[in-house]
């Protein structure tokens, strides 16, 4: 049996995010993102590369500083390993619901994710790699979870990818680059095309951040 999310109201989360935004302004030099279309009347899957401690904070930054400004969000959800949720009871109130890889309850978790996304205005933060890897790897391996969630969702759901990269360059503080990609909707979903599009986009994002050096293979 899964642990289901019982998220607090979005306006409370918005209040709680204010200290995070203040921290980001002090911690990082710049936070730069490119504009993409956010489809109205949809739910959203925000997929991000999974590389470090700040991943969840960066995702929430995108939710409130970008997506929510274009289309008001009703709820923000994440999928967390059940052992972590059992250790941290408060996670379900932040929108987390449990998954146990390799167990029969995985189907229940996937169905719950799809039921969330059937309602417009809900957003699921999702890390398709499933494991922490360097932000600068040249190929992102997708687990099957995103395929299962997208194909089980019956409402209108937009998929968005963000390649997050960090650089210092001339500053003593890092700058954060959010390289966004509109990946279409669950109705035109093609898993192989998604993987190809994201990997090409990720390579081009790295190339754009490198600046001056021509690196073979990118």
For each residue, the residues with C-beta under 8 A, 3 or more apart:
1: 105 108
2: 82 97 98 99 100 105 108 109 112
3: 82 85 86 92 96 97 98
4: 92 97 112
5: 77 92 95 96 97 116
6: 92 93
7: 10 13 75 76 77 92 93 94 95
8: 12 13 93 94
9: 12 13
10: 7 13 14 73 74 75 76
11: 14 15
12: 8 9 15 16
13: 7 8 9 10 16 17 76 94 95
14: 10 11 17 18 64 68
15: 11 12 18
16: 12 13 19 20
17: 13 14 20 21 60 64
18: 14 15 21 22
19: 16 22 23
20: 16 17 23 24 57 60 61
21: 17 18 24 25 61 64 65
22: 18 19 25 26
23: 19 20 26 27
24: 20 21 27 28 31 57 61
25: 21 22 28
26: 22 23
27: 23 24 173
28: 24 25 31 173 174 175 176
29: 168 171 173 174 175
30: 175 176
31: 24 28 61 65 175 176 178
32: 175 176 177 178
33: 62 65 66 162 177 178 179 180
34: 178 179 180
35: 180
36: 160 180 181 182
37: 182
38: 44 66 67 70 71 158 160
39: 42 71 156 158 185
40: 71
41: 120 156
42: 39 71 120 155 156 157 158 185
43: 116 117 118 119 120 121 122 123 124 153 155 156 157 158
44: 38 67 71 73 122 123 124 157 158 159 160
45: 117 123 124 126 146 149 150 157 158 159 160
46: 59 62 63 67 123 124 125 126 160 162
47: 126 127 128 146 159 160 161 162 183 198
48: 55 58 59 62 125 126 127 161 162 164
49: 127 129 133 135 140 162 163 164 202
50: 55 127 129 130 131 132 133
51: 55 132 133 134 135 164
52: 55 132 135
53:
54: 57 58
55: 48 50 51 52 58 59 127 164
56: 59 60 78 125
57: 20 24 54 60 61
58: 48 54 55 61 62 162 164 176 178
59: 46 48 55 56 62 63 125 162
60: 17 20 56 57 63 64 76 125
61: 20 21 24 31 57 58 64 65
62: 33 46 48 58 59 65 66 67 162 178 180
63: 46 59 60 66 67 68 73 76 123 125
64: 14 17 21 60 61 67 68 69
65: 21 31 33 61 62 68 69
66: 33 38 62 63 69 70 178 180
67: 38 44 46 62 63 64 70 71 73 123 160
68: 14 63 64 65 71 72 73
69: 64 65 66
70: 38 66 67
71: 38 39 40 42 44 67 68 121
72: 68 121
73: 10 44 63 67 68 76 121 122 123
74: 10 119 120 121 122
75: 7 10 95 116 121 122 123
76: 7 10 13 60 63 73 95 122 123 125
77: 5 7 95 96 97 113 116 122 123 124 125
78: 56 94 95 96 97 124 125 126
79: 96 97 98 99 109 113 124 126 145
80: 84 85 91 96 97 98 99
81: 84 85 98 99 100 101
82: 2 3 85 86 98 99 100
83: 86 87
84: 80 81 87 88 91
85: 3 80 81 82 88 89 91 92 96 97 98
86: 3 82 83 89
87: 83 84
88: 84 85 91
89: 85 86 92
90: 93 94
91: 80 84 85 88 94 96
92: 3 4 5 6 7 85 89 95 96 97
93: 6 7 8 90
94: 7 8 13 78 90 91
95: 5 7 13 75 76 77 78 92
96: 3 5 77 78 79 80 85 91 92
97: 2 3 4 5 77 78 79 80 85 92 109 112 113
98: 2 3 79 80 81 82 85 109
99: 2 79 80 81 82 105 106 109
100: 2 81 82 103 105 106 109
101: 81 106 130
102: 106
103: 100 106
104: 107
105: 1 2 99 100 108 109
106: 99 100 101 102 103 109 110
107: 104 110 111
108: 1 2 105 111 112
109: 2 79 97 98 99 100 105 106 112 113
110: 106 107 113 114 145 148 149 152
111: 107 108 114 115 152
112: 2 4 97 108 109 115 116
113: 77 79 97 109 110 116 117 124 149 152
114: 110 111 117 118 149 152 153 154
115: 111 112 118 119
116: 5 43 75 77 112 113 119 122 124
117: 43 45 113 114 122 124 149 153 155 157 186
118: 43 114 115 153 154 155
119: 43 74 115 116 122 155
120: 41 42 43 74 155 156
121: 43 71 72 73 74 75
122: 43 44 73 74 75 76 77 116 117 119
123: 43 44 45 46 63 67 73 75 76 77
124: 43 44 45 46 77 78 79 113 116 117 149
125: 46 48 56 59 60 63 76 77 78
126: 45 46 47 48 78 79 145 146 149
127: 47 48 49 50 55 130
128: 47 140 142 143 145 146
129: 49 50 133 140 141 142 143
130: 50 101 127 143 145
131: 50
132: 50 51 52
133: 49 50 51 129 137 140
134: 51 137
135: 49 51 52 163 164 165 166
136: 165 206
137: 133 134 140
138: 203 206 217 218
139: 199
140: 49 128 129 133 137 195 198 199 202
141: 129
142: 128 129 146 147 191 194 195 198
143: 128 129 130 146
144: 147 148
145: 79 110 126 128 130 148 149
146: 45 47 126 128 142 143 149 150 159 191 194
147: 142 144 150 151 189 191
148: 110 144 145 151 152
149: 45 110 113 114 117 124 126 145 146 152 153
150: 45 146 147 153 157 159 186 189 191
151: 147 148 186 189
152: 110 111 113 114 148 149
153: 43 114 117 118 149 150 157 186
154: 114 118
155: 42 43 117 118 119 120 186
156: 39 41 42 43 120 185 186 187
157: 42 43 44 45 117 150 153 185 186
158: 38 39 42 43 44 45 182 183 184 185
159: 44 45 47 146 150 183 184 185 186 189 194
160: 36 38 44 45 46 47 67 180 181 182 183
161: 47 48 180 181 183 197 198 201
162: 33 46 47 48 49 58 59 62 178 179 180 181
163: 49 135 178 179 181 201 202 205 206
164: 48 49 51 55 58 135 176 177 178 179
165: 135 136 176 177 179 205 206 209
166: 135 174 175 176 177
167: 174 175 177 209
168: 29 171 172 173 174 175
169: 175 211
170:
171: 29 168 174 175
172: 168
173: 27 28 29 168
174: 28 29 166 167 168 171
175: 28 29 30 31 32 166 167 168 169 171
176: 28 30 31 32 58 164 165 166
177: 32 33 164 165 166 167 205 209
178: 31 32 33 34 58 62 66 162 163 164
179: 33 34 162 163 164 165 201 202 205 208
180: 33 34 35 36 62 66 160 161 162
181: 36 160 161 162 163 197 198 201
182: 36 37 158 160
183: 47 158 159 160 161 194 197 198
184: 158 159 188 189 194
185: 39 42 156 157 158 159 188 189
186: 117 150 151 153 155 156 157 159 189
187: 156
188: 184 185
189: 147 150 151 159 184 185 186 194
190: 193 194
191: 142 146 147 150 194 195
192: 195 196
193: 190 196 197
194: 142 146 159 183 184 189 190 191 197 198
195: 140 142 191 192 198 199
196: 192 193 199 200
197: 161 181 183 193 194 200 201
198: 47 140 142 161 181 183 194 195 201 202
199: 139 140 195 196 202 203
200: 196 197 203 204
201: 161 163 179 181 197 198 204 205
202: 49 140 163 179 198 199 205 206
203: 138 199 200 206 207 218
204: 200 201 207 208 218
205: 163 165 177 179 201 202 208 209
206: 136 138 163 165 202 203 209 210 218
207: 203 204 210 215 218
208: 179 204 205
209: 165 167 177 205 206
210: 206 207 213 215 218
211: 169
212:
213: 210
214:
215: 207 210 218
216:
217: 138
218: 138 203 204 206 207 210 215
